Amino acid sequence: MAQYVDKSLATDEAILMRGRWPLFYWVGAWLQLIVLGIVIIGVFLFIAAVVRMKTTEFAVTDKRVILKRGWIRRTTEELAVESIEGVHLDQSIWGRLFRYGRIVVTGTGEAQIHFPPMAEPIAFRRAIEDARSRGREMHLAGEEKEALVAVADAAKETASDPMRATPRRRGSFVGLLGR
């Protein structure tokens, strides 16, 4: 690539010598980049990573799966346990050795939550599956549960004792009786 001096030469003009910076200046510049650049940039990268980690929350409740990101600009993604269709775990060999990985929760429709890398992703997935199985169970208060059990027992007794069963009446079609 032609430099400015080369481009600005007259037709009968020639370069006798090119000036250059001393080696000391080049070494000093590289040292500044390495020491100060890495330290300063490293400090900024470290602060950014800490803020990202401290302001990101993810949890599984008995009703929802929640991912919250951000401090000044907050973004939340939530998915009801009943609407979860699948949980995908992505874990490399290093992730398996050091027990970290990523989880993607898929819900009905196009709903997806992509979680950031997390420690113990298998335990997190297990918690999601436990919440899903609990969501399928029927939760009743004490009196409601007792009443439901009593009705179920009565139905069992009626089904097992044919003499106790009430005879079924045959219904008639009102329209035919009038003719």
Contacts in CASP RR format, 6 or more apart in sequence:
PFRMAT RR
TARGET T0000
AUTHOR 0000-0000-0000
METHOD contacts of the structure
MODEL  1
MAQYVDKSLATDEAILMRGRWPLFYWVGAWLQLIVLGIVIIGVFLFIAAV
VRMKTTEFAVTDKRVILKRGWIRRTTEELAVESIEGVHLDQSIWGRLFRY
GRIVVTGTGEAQIHFPPMAEPIAFRRAIEDARSRGREMHLAGEEKEALVA
VADAAKETASDPMRATPRRRGSFVGLLGR
5 15 0 8 1.000
5 18 0 8 1.000
6 15 0 8 1.000
9 15 0 8 1.000
51 71 0 8 1.000
52 69 0 8 1.000
52 70 0 8 1.000
54 71 0 8 1.000
55 69 0 8 1.000
55 70 0 8 1.000
55 71 0 8 1.000
56 67 0 8 1.000
56 68 0 8 1.000
56 69 0 8 1.000
56 70 0 8 1.000
56 116 0 8 1.000
57 66 0 8 1.000
57 67 0 8 1.000
57 68 0 8 1.000
58 65 0 8 1.000
58 66 0 8 1.000
58 67 0 8 1.000
58 68 0 8 1.000
58 115 0 8 1.000
58 116 0 8 1.000
58 118 0 8 1.000
58 124 0 8 1.000
59 65 0 8 1.000
59 66 0 8 1.000
60 66 0 8 1.000
60 124 0 8 1.000
60 127 0 8 1.000
60 128 0 8 1.000
60 131 0 8 1.000
61 81 0 8 1.000
61 131 0 8 1.000
62 81 0 8 1.000
62 131 0 8 1.000
62 134 0 8 1.000
62 135 0 8 1.000
63 80 0 8 1.000
63 81 0 8 1.000
63 131 0 8 1.000
64 78 0 8 1.000
64 79 0 8 1.000
64 80 0 8 1.000
64 81 0 8 1.000
65 78 0 8 1.000
65 79 0 8 1.000
65 81 0 8 1.000
65 84 0 8 1.000
65 105 0 8 1.000
65 113 0 8 1.000
65 128 0 8 1.000
65 131 0 8 1.000
66 76 0 8 1.000
66 77 0 8 1.000
66 78 0 8 1.000
67 76 0 8 1.000
67 77 0 8 1.000
67 78 0 8 1.000
67 113 0 8 1.000
67 115 0 8 1.000
68 74 0 8 1.000
68 75 0 8 1.000
68 76 0 8 1.000
68 77 0 8 1.000
69 75 0 8 1.000
69 76 0 8 1.000
77 113 0 8 1.000
79 105 0 8 1.000
79 107 0 8 1.000
79 111 0 8 1.000
79 113 0 8 1.000
81 128 0 8 1.000
81 131 0 8 1.000
81 132 0 8 1.000
81 134 0 8 1.000
81 135 0 8 1.000
82 135 0 8 1.000
83 107 0 8 1.000
83 108 0 8 1.000
83 111 0 8 1.000
84 105 0 8 1.000
84 106 0 8 1.000
84 107 0 8 1.000
84 128 0 8 1.000
84 132 0 8 1.000
85 106 0 8 1.000
85 107 0 8 1.000
85 108 0 8 1.000
86 105 0 8 1.000
86 106 0 8 1.000
86 107 0 8 1.000
87 103 0 8 1.000
87 104 0 8 1.000
87 105 0 8 1.000
87 106 0 8 1.000
87 125 0 8 1.000
87 128 0 8 1.000
87 129 0 8 1.000
88 103 0 8 1.000
88 104 0 8 1.000
88 105 0 8 1.000
88 106 0 8 1.000
89 101 0 8 1.000
89 102 0 8 1.000
89 103 0 8 1.000
89 121 0 8 1.000
89 122 0 8 1.000
89 125 0 8 1.000
90 101 0 8 1.000
90 102 0 8 1.000
90 103 0 8 1.000
90 104 0 8 1.000
91 100 0 8 1.000
91 101 0 8 1.000
91 102 0 8 1.000
91 121 0 8 1.000
92 101 0 8 1.000
95 101 0 8 1.000
99 119 0 8 1.000
99 120 0 8 1.000
99 121 0 8 1.000
100 117 0 8 1.000
100 118 0 8 1.000
100 119 0 8 1.000
100 120 0 8 1.000
100 121 0 8 1.000
101 117 0 8 1.000
101 118 0 8 1.000
101 121 0 8 1.000
102 114 0 8 1.000
102 115 0 8 1.000
102 116 0 8 1.000
102 117 0 8 1.000
102 118 0 8 1.000
102 121 0 8 1.000
103 115 0 8 1.000
103 118 0 8 1.000
103 121 0 8 1.000
103 124 0 8 1.000
103 125 0 8 1.000
103 128 0 8 1.000
104 112 0 8 1.000
104 113 0 8 1.000
104 114 0 8 1.000
104 115 0 8 1.000
105 112 0 8 1.000
105 113 0 8 1.000
105 115 0 8 1.000
105 128 0 8 1.000
106 112 0 8 1.000
115 124 0 8 1.000
118 124 0 8 1.000
140 148 0 8 1.000
157 164 0 8 1.000
158 164 0 8 1.000
158 165 0 8 1.000
159 165 0 8 1.000
END
